[in-house]
Amino acid sequence: MAATTHTVTNQAPPLVGYDVFAADRALTEAVDRHLDPELLPEAREELSSLGRTTGSAQVQEWGALANENPPKLRTHDRYGNRIDEVDFHPAWHRLLGKGVSAGLTSAWTRPGGHLRRAAGFVIWTQAEAGNGCPLSMTHAAVPALRADPALAAEWVPRLTSTAYDQELRPASQKAGVLFGMGMTEKQGGSDVRANTTEARPLAEDGTYALTGHKWFCSAPMSDGFLVLAQAPGGLTCFLVPRVLEDGTRNVFRIQRLKDKLGNRSNASSEVEFDETWARRVGDEGRGVRTIIEMVAATRLDCVLGSASLMRQAVAQAIHHSTYREAFGGRLVDKPLMRNVLADLALESEAATTLAMRLAAAYDDGSEQERAFLRLAVPAAKYWVTKRCTPVAVEALECLGGNGYVEESGMPRLLRESPLNSIWEGAGNVQALDVLRALQREPGALDAYLREVGRARGADHRLDGAIKNLLTELADLDGIEARARRLVERIALVLQGSLLVRYAPPEVADAFCASRLGGDWGTAFGTLPHSLDLATVVERARPVS
């Protein structure tokens, strides 16, 4: 019998047993808006099925177990043989297998595939963000491999398969494979042209022996890796298989796994190559150009991953506040808490709406949309990923002390939140990439201005922000020192234009008043009190 002093009251029930897709109105509306109507019934059912799985108690437990039991490196077997294997908790394999079977690596092979996959990625990584890395790398490897038609014919069907096979054996014997990536080195970081790993040509055309290291190698348990190394003709892209066709292990020495702040269920490693067999992808000396499409795809996944984290953090905060009572009423009904929740909801919806617009541009594939992506992807990567951590912090605070406790799941979201801002180039790298697009590719700016111009005249604050942005863009001399400010404005104007066109008036009004009109403080919860904040919060409430 429970002690009479231990009666539990005024605690929110777990947010479990719900459809993560159907409960996210910004996401569902984006799918309806951008996807071909003929594909919608199938896509909705597919995404709702994944949403119900994600929101289930079982999958939430898998996420917690995978995070609590990080991977372990085994460099040698019991007899002293070098094996370089990474052991994962069974929950990790269940999560990754479900992500593969749900089509999160097969965007390139079906109509509307990028939008459908993007929505699925936002849904599924709310269960545990760590398995998003191998899903992202595998998905993003496809455009890089297409630089070599023979390699693409061999590998792309395996990469886009919905079969998950965790065993290390020759790729030709597997129905599906995963890919990782290794670009950065100790001495270079984002400056990949400073890489020192050497590639020595072998007798067979297109094959090389690599010697060197990678300071960050993503997903070291994968079947293959795209890496950069210095060939005789300059920096070049290579495919490094984990297991060779005769069944022997390629030389892929995992020196250690990184002990990371978050993303703990996923393995990130330092690896050494010593006469490691590799195949060239693309021409010698064109490694960056070959791999750049992979980088762009993973940068979009950084935006999607941050949108996913923000959505889960906001959903937890609103759910808690709906059930928790204080000072004579529900927290969600208190004007100040409502302001905080509405502000968080705006940030989340703006991120989701922008991310899905970018995914739709990938499906379109037209010259104008490709030009739009050239500017919009690094700008979105810069801004959305940077907003993730303050959202996670404020959402955690909405739960009070409960949010500071591991069992709430909020600390895991907080630890994960900075990753996407760092991965695939931190903030300065993205800002400089935007500047390069502005200075070298005028079509990118034209495409961006056409996009935001579709909303001109609908909101005076947006019109003013566009005008101010044009003034800043008119003078690019000495722009590097103010690049972050410029890229922030580019992203905010784009988000504002999308919300004005697509979101309910209450959402668009609040976003434009605060983010574009300047009627906002320096912390969440400082929206103008005259706005319809209750409607904004209700729209974001996770009820399906």
C-alpha positions, 0 to 999 in steps of 0.5 A: 500500500502506498503511503498517504504522503506519496499521492501523486497529483498535478503531474502531466501524463507522459506525451506518449501514444500519439501520432507525431505527424498528425499532431504537427499542423505546420508539418502536415500542412507543408506536406499537403501544400508541396506534394503532388495531390496524386501522391498525398493519400499514400504519403499521408498514410505512410507518414501517419504510420511512422508518426504513430510508431514514433509516438509509441511507448516502445519506440520512446523506450528504444530512444532512451535505451540507445542514448543511455547505452552508447556504442563501444569500440572493439579494436581487437578480438579475443585472439589479438586480431585487429577487427575495429568493430563498434558494438551498439545496443539492440535499441540502436539497431531497431531504430536505425532499421526502422528509419531505413525501412521507412524510406529515409534513405530512398528519397532519390528513387520515388516521386516527391521523394525529398519532401516525403523523406524530409517529413519522415526525417522530422518525425522519426528523429524526434524519437532519438536524433542519433540515428539521423546521422547514418540515415543522412550520410547514406541519403546524401552519398547518392548525388556524389556517387552519380559523378561516376555512372559505373559507381552509381549503378553499383552502389545507389540501389544498395544505398536507397534500399529499404533493407537494413543489414548490420553485418560487416560483409562485402556490399555485393552480398547485402540487400542494403548498405549504409554510408559514412563520410570522412573529410576533416583532419586534425590540422584542417577542420573545415579547411579541407584543402589543407588535408594531408591524407595521400592517395597513391594510384594503383595498377587498376584504373581508378583505384588508389591506396590511401594513407593518412587519418580522419579526425571526424569520421561519421558512422564508422560501422557503415559499409562504405565511406566518402573521403577526401585525399590528396591524389597526384592531381590534387584533392580528390573524392574516394569511396572506401569500402569497409569490407573488400569483395574477397571478404577481407576487411579493408584497412580502417583502423578506428583509433577511438570514439569521440566522447561527445556532449550529445548525440551519444547513441551515434558513433563518431570516430577517429580513423587511420588509413594505411594503404587502404584500398579506395576507388576514385569518385569523379576526376582527380583534383575535383574532390570538393566539387564532387562531394559538394552535393553531398554536403548540401544534402546533409546541410538540409538535414541539419535544418530538418534535424533542428526543426525536429528537435525544436518541435519535440521540445515545444510539444513537450513544453505545451503538453506539460503546461496544458496539464500542470496547474499553478496559482489557481489555474493551468499554466497554459492559460497564464498570460506570461506562460502563454507568451513564452509558449507562443514565442517558442511555437513561432520559432518551431513553425518557422523552422519547419515551414522553411525546411519543407520548402527547401525539400520541395525545391529538391523535388522540383529540380528546376534551374531556378529552384537549384539557384534558390537552394544555393543561397537558401540552404546555407542561410537556413543552415546558419539560422535555424540550427542556431535557434535550436539551442535557445528553444531547447533551453526555454522549453526545458525551463517551462517544465521547471525542475522536472525538465532538468531531470533526465527522465523528462527527456529534455536534457537529451534534447538540450545536449543534442541541440548545438550539434546541427549548428556545428556539423557540416560547417559551423556558423561562420562557414555557412555565412561565408558560403552565403557571401560566395553565392551572392558574389559569384552566382547572381542567379541565386540572389535573383531566385531568392528575391523572386521567392520572398517577393511573392509575399510583398504587399501582404504585410508592411513589416515584411515589406520593410524588412525586404527593403532594408535587406536590399539596402544591405545587399547593395553594398557588399564591400567589407561585408565579411565582418557583418556576414552573420547579420546579413545571413540572419536577415536573409533567413528571417525575411525568407521565413516571414515571407513563407509564413505570410503566404502559408500560415494562419494570420495569427502566426504570420502576424506574431512572427512579423511583429516580433522578428521583422517589426522589432516589437520583441525583447531579447528572450522568449516570452516577449511578444506583443501582448495584443496578439492572439497568442492563445490561437498560436499555442493551441495550433502547436499543441500535440493533439492528434 
